[in-house]
Amino acid sequence: TQPTLIGFYLQILGDVVNGHIDNGMTKTQALTEINTVMTNLLSIQSTYGWNGLLPWLNLNPLSASSDTIGLGDNANLSQSLAVMVGALEGAGLTGSNLTTAQQIATRVTQFLDNQSAGYAAFVDSSNGLFWAAYDISSSTYDSHIDRIGNEFRGAVAFVSVYYSTVPSSVWDNLVVTTNSNYTDRNGDSVENLA
């Protein structure tokens, strides 16, 4: 599975705790599940991670599904963890649920801190952009996250702000590519991100 999907799952659980989604779980059950996922993420990070960043994973049995570390999926996971903690902080929890949420927030901070070296290593010093992928077995990077019009733009913005080890160039140097290939129902050409 992708780190992105794990992050989305945690965001959903955060919204369950916050009362925005009813998936049949109680707040306590959702917090227990988040805590379990965070325990597993920290273990996976230690066992399969590269500078704190995760490869895609096989879940049953647990293993890395490739030697490639994707920057975008890890950035999406990082951003989702922060969003999930924000949901927990806004949930008005008390008692043991508040204690559990605080423990989760501590684990999230630990996980994010562990990623700092990986994000710093992903910056290409020749252009200030993030590399898109790193192959652990060959020790090589591949392509760049170089356009603002892609699925990772929000997460790249988050990483560039959250981590002091990451230069602002990873966001500032993104190319804004547009095209006019969309025609609306009135026949007008609409410029959009490519």
C-alpha positions as a Markdown table, in Angstrom:
| # | Residue | x | y | z |
|---|---|---|---|---|
| 1 | Thr | 0.0 | 0.0 | 0.0 |
| 2 | Gln | 1.1 | 3.6 | -0.5 |
| 3 | Pro | 2.1 | 5.8 | 2.4 |
| 4 | Thr | -0.5 | 8.3 | 1.0 |
| 5 | Leu | -3.3 | 5.8 | 1.6 |
| 6 | Ile | -2.2 | 5.2 | 5.2 |
| 7 | Gly | -2.3 | 9.0 | 5.7 |
| 8 | Phe | -5.8 | 9.2 | 4.3 |
| 9 | Tyr | -7.0 | 6.4 | 6.6 |
| 10 | Leu | -5.6 | 8.3 | 9.6 |
| 11 | Gln | -7.3 | 11.5 | 8.5 |
| 12 | Ile | -10.6 | 9.6 | 8.3 |
| 13 | Leu | -10.1 | 8.3 | 11.8 |
| 14 | Gly | -9.3 | 11.8 | 13.0 |
| 15 | Asp | -12.6 | 13.0 | 11.6 |
| 16 | Val | -14.3 | 10.1 | 13.3 |
| 17 | Val | -12.9 | 11.2 | 16.6 |
| 18 | Asn | -13.8 | 14.8 | 15.8 |
| 19 | Gly | -17.4 | 13.7 | 15.1 |
| 20 | His | -17.4 | 14.7 | 11.4 |
| 21 | Ile | -17.6 | 11.1 | 10.1 |
| 22 | Asp | -19.7 | 8.3 | 11.4 |
| 23 | Asn | -18.2 | 5.0 | 10.4 |
| 24 | Gly | -19.6 | 3.0 | 13.3 |
| 25 | Met | -16.6 | 3.4 | 15.6 |
| 26 | Thr | -16.7 | 5.2 | 18.9 |
| 27 | Lys | -14.2 | 7.9 | 19.6 |
| 28 | Thr | -12.3 | 5.6 | 21.9 |
| 29 | Gln | -12.2 | 2.8 | 19.2 |
| 30 | Ala | -10.9 | 5.3 | 16.6 |
| 31 | Leu | -8.3 | 6.6 | 19.0 |
| 32 | Thr | -7.2 | 3.0 | 19.7 |
| 33 | Glu | -6.9 | 2.3 | 16.0 |
| 34 | Ile | -4.9 | 5.5 | 15.4 |
| 35 | Asn | -2.6 | 4.5 | 18.2 |
| 36 | Thr | -2.1 | 1.1 | 16.7 |
| 37 | Val | -1.4 | 2.5 | 13.3 |
| 38 | Met | 1.1 | 5.0 | 14.7 |
| 39 | Thr | 2.9 | 2.1 | 16.6 |
| 40 | Asn | 3.1 | 0.2 | 13.4 |
| 41 | Leu | 4.3 | 3.2 | 11.4 |
| 42 | Leu | 7.1 | 3.9 | 13.8 |
| 43 | Ser | 8.1 | 0.2 | 13.6 |
| 44 | Ile | 7.9 | 0.2 | 9.8 |
| 45 | Gln | 9.9 | 3.4 | 9.7 |
| 46 | Ser | 12.7 | 1.7 | 11.7 |
| 47 | Thr | 12.6 | -1.6 | 9.8 |
| 48 | Tyr | 12.0 | -0.6 | 6.2 |
| 49 | Gly | 12.5 | 3.2 | 6.1 |
| 50 | Trp | 15.3 | 5.1 | 4.5 |
| 51 | Asn | 16.2 | 8.3 | 6.4 |
| 52 | Gly | 12.8 | 8.1 | 8.0 |
| 53 | Leu | 10.9 | 7.8 | 4.6 |
| 54 | Leu | 8.8 | 4.8 | 3.7 |
| 55 | Pro | 8.7 | 2.6 | 0.6 |
| 56 | Trp | 5.4 | 1.2 | -0.6 |
| 57 | Leu | 4.4 | -1.7 | 1.6 |
| 58 | Asn | 2.9 | -5.2 | 1.5 |
| 59 | Leu | 0.7 | -5.5 | 4.5 |
| 60 | Asn | 0.2 | -9.2 | 4.8 |
| 61 | Pro | 2.8 | -10.2 | 5.5 |
| 62 | Leu | 4.4 | -6.9 | 6.3 |
| 63 | Ser | 7.3 | -6.1 | 4.0 |
| 64 | Ala | 8.6 | -3.4 | 1.6 |
| 65 | Ser | 7.0 | -4.0 | -1.8 |
| 66 | Ser | 9.9 | -2.3 | -3.6 |
| 67 | Asp | 13.3 | -0.6 | -3.0 |
| 68 | Thr | 11.9 | 2.7 | -4.2 |
| 69 | Ile | 11.1 | 5.6 | -1.9 |
| 70 | Gly | 8.6 | 8.1 | -3.3 |
| 71 | Leu | 8.9 | 11.7 | -2.1 |
| 72 | Gly | 5.3 | 12.5 | -2.9 |
| 73 | Asp | 3.7 | 9.6 | -1.0 |
| 74 | Asn | 5.8 | 10.3 | 2.0 |
| 75 | Ala | 5.0 | 14.0 | 1.9 |
| 76 | Asn | 1.3 | 13.2 | 1.6 |
| 77 | Leu | 1.6 | 10.9 | 4.7 |
| 78 | Ser | 3.3 | 13.7 | 6.6 |
| 79 | Gln | 0.7 | 16.2 | 5.8 |
| 80 | Ser | -2.1 | 13.7 | 6.6 |
| 81 | Leu | -0.5 | 13.1 | 10.0 |
| 82 | Ala | -0.6 | 16.8 | 10.8 |
| 83 | Val | -4.2 | 17.1 | 9.7 |
| 84 | Met | -5.1 | 14.1 | 11.8 |
| 85 | Val | -3.5 | 15.7 | 14.9 |
| 86 | Gly | -5.3 | 18.9 | 14.2 |
| 87 | Ala | -8.6 | 17.0 | 14.1 |
| 88 | Leu | -7.8 | 15.4 | 17.5 |
| 89 | Glu | -6.8 | 18.7 | 19.0 |
| 90 | Gly | -10.2 | 20.2 | 17.8 |
| 91 | Ala | -12.3 | 17.3 | 19.1 |
| 92 | Gly | -12.7 | 18.6 | 22.7 |
| 93 | Leu | -11.5 | 15.4 | 24.2 |
| 94 | Thr | -11.3 | 14.8 | 28.0 |
| 95 | Gly | -10.1 | 12.2 | 30.3 |
| 96 | Ser | -8.5 | 9.1 | 29.0 |
| 97 | Asn | -9.4 | 10.0 | 25.4 |
| 98 | Leu | -7.5 | 13.3 | 25.8 |
| 99 | Thr | -4.5 | 11.4 | 27.2 |
| 100 | Thr | -4.5 | 8.9 | 24.3 |
| 101 | Ala | -4.7 | 11.8 | 21.8 |
| 102 | Gln | -1.8 | 13.5 | 23.4 |
| 103 | Gln | 0.2 | 10.3 | 23.2 |
| 104 | Ile | -0.7 | 10.0 | 19.5 |
| 105 | Ala | 0.5 | 13.6 | 18.9 |
| 106 | Thr | 3.8 | 12.7 | 20.6 |
| 107 | Arg | 4.2 | 9.7 | 18.3 |
| 108 | Val | 3.3 | 11.7 | 15.2 |
| 109 | Thr | 6.0 | 14.3 | 16.2 |
| 110 | Gln | 8.5 | 11.5 | 16.6 |
| 111 | Phe | 7.6 | 10.1 | 13.2 |
| 112 | Leu | 7.8 | 13.5 | 11.5 |
| 113 | Asp | 11.1 | 14.3 | 13.2 |
| 114 | Asn | 12.5 | 11.0 | 11.9 |
| 115 | Gln | 11.7 | 12.0 | 8.4 |
| 116 | Ser | 13.7 | 15.3 | 8.4 |
| 117 | Ala | 16.9 | 13.8 | 7.2 |
| 118 | Gly | 15.1 | 12.0 | 4.3 |
| 119 | Tyr | 13.4 | 15.2 | 3.1 |
| 120 | Ala | 16.7 | 17.1 | 3.3 |
| 121 | Ala | 18.4 | 14.3 | 1.3 |
| 122 | Phe | 15.7 | 14.5 | -1.4 |
| 123 | Val | 16.6 | 18.1 | -2.3 |
| 124 | Asp | 18.6 | 18.3 | -5.6 |
| 125 | Ser | 21.2 | 21.0 | -4.9 |
| 126 | Ser | 21.5 | 21.8 | -8.6 |
| 127 | Asn | 18.0 | 23.2 | -8.9 |
| 128 | Gly | 16.5 | 23.3 | -5.4 |
| 129 | Leu | 13.7 | 20.9 | -6.3 |
| 130 | Phe | 12.8 | 17.6 | -4.7 |
| 131 | Trp | 13.8 | 14.5 | -6.5 |
| 132 | Ala | 10.6 | 12.4 | -7.1 |
| 133 | Ala | 12.0 | 9.0 | -6.2 |
| 134 | Tyr | 15.1 | 7.2 | -4.7 |
| 135 | Asp | 16.1 | 3.6 | -5.4 |
| 136 | Ile | 17.7 | 2.2 | -2.3 |
| 137 | Ser | 19.4 | -0.7 | -4.1 |
| 138 | Ser | 21.1 | 1.4 | -6.7 |
| 139 | Ser | 21.5 | 4.6 | -4.6 |
| 140 | Thr | 20.1 | 6.7 | -7.4 |
| 141 | Tyr | 17.4 | 9.4 | -7.6 |
| 142 | Asp | 14.9 | 9.6 | -10.5 |
| 143 | Ser | 13.2 | 12.7 | -12.0 |
| 144 | His | 11.9 | 15.7 | -10.0 |
| 145 | Ile | 8.7 | 17.0 | -8.5 |
| 146 | Asp | 8.9 | 20.0 | -10.8 |
| 147 | Arg | 5.4 | 21.2 | -11.5 |
| 148 | Ile | 2.9 | 22.9 | -9.3 |
| 149 | Gly | 0.0 | 21.1 | -11.1 |
| 150 | Asn | 0.3 | 17.7 | -9.6 |
| 151 | Glu | -1.2 | 15.6 | -6.8 |
| 152 | Phe | 1.7 | 16.3 | -4.4 |
| 153 | Arg | 1.6 | 20.2 | -4.4 |
| 154 | Gly | -0.2 | 20.6 | -1.1 |
| 155 | Ala | 2.2 | 18.1 | 0.6 |
| 156 | Val | 5.3 | 19.7 | -0.9 |
| 157 | Ala | 4.0 | 23.1 | 0.5 |
| 158 | Phe | 3.5 | 21.4 | 3.9 |
| 159 | Val | 7.0 | 19.8 | 3.9 |
| 160 | Ser | 8.7 | 23.1 | 2.8 |
| 161 | Val | 7.1 | 24.9 | 5.7 |
| 162 | Tyr | 7.3 | 22.3 | 8.4 |
| 163 | Tyr | 10.9 | 21.2 | 8.0 |
| 164 | Ser | 13.7 | 23.7 | 8.6 |
| 165 | Thr | 16.1 | 21.3 | 6.9 |
| 166 | Val | 14.2 | 21.8 | 3.6 |
| 167 | Pro | 14.8 | 25.0 | 1.5 |
| 168 | Ser | 11.9 | 27.0 | 0.3 |
| 169 | Ser | 13.1 | 26.4 | -3.2 |
| 170 | Val | 11.3 | 23.1 | -3.3 |
| 171 | Trp | 8.1 | 25.1 | -3.5 |
| 172 | Asp | 9.4 | 28.4 | -5.0 |
| 173 | Asn | 11.1 | 26.8 | -8.0 |
| 174 | Leu | 8.1 | 24.7 | -9.0 |
| 175 | Val | 7.1 | 25.4 | -12.6 |
| 176 | Val | 3.5 | 26.6 | -13.2 |
| 177 | Thr | 2.6 | 25.0 | -16.5 |
| 178 | Thr | -0.8 | 25.8 | -18.0 |
| 179 | Asn | -2.6 | 24.9 | -21.2 |
| 180 | Ser | -5.9 | 26.0 | -22.8 |
| 181 | Asn | -7.1 | 22.6 | -23.8 |
| 182 | Tyr | -10.4 | 22.7 | -21.9 |
| 183 | Thr | -13.4 | 24.1 | -23.7 |
| 184 | Asp | -16.4 | 24.9 | -21.7 |
| 185 | Arg | -20.0 | 24.4 | -22.8 |
| 186 | Asn | -20.0 | 27.9 | -24.4 |
| 187 | Gly | -17.0 | 27.0 | -26.6 |
| 188 | Asp | -14.7 | 29.2 | -24.6 |
| 189 | Ser | -11.1 | 28.0 | -24.0 |
| 190 | Val | -10.2 | 27.8 | -20.3 |
| 191 | Glu | -6.6 | 28.0 | -19.2 |
| 192 | Asn | -5.8 | 25.4 | -16.6 |
| 193 | Leu | -2.9 | 23.7 | -14.9 |
| 194 | Ala | -1.2 | 21.1 | -17.0 |
